Amino acid sequence: MLNGRILRLSGEDLTNFLHSISADDIERVEVITTPPARYEAEGDSGLIDIVLKKARADSWSHSLRTRYVQTPLTRLTGLGILLITASINCAYRLA
């Protein structure tokens, strides 16, 4: 959940979304162990609600994320994998 609304994401989409949220933007994280009846009963686990801070009017936000992954050489192929990714996000919010 994000700010009390259900997000229908799973797998890699959920991982990417969670990586895109800065820790500075999170006000609190609520764990709901026994969700109310208005939420679908999927399994026997609870819900996690990420509550974001209110954005300031007329403000800039930006983030820079990098990732470096290197796998070792394999004996069969002699090949390894090197993956370097970077992303830059900038946004201006008007009141």
Buried (B, 14 or more C-beta within 10 A) or exposed (E): BBEEEEEEEEEEEEEEEEEEEEEEEEEEEEEEEEBEEEEEEEEEEEBEBBEEEEEEEEEEBEBEEEEEEEEEEEEEEEEEEEEEEEEEEEEEEEE
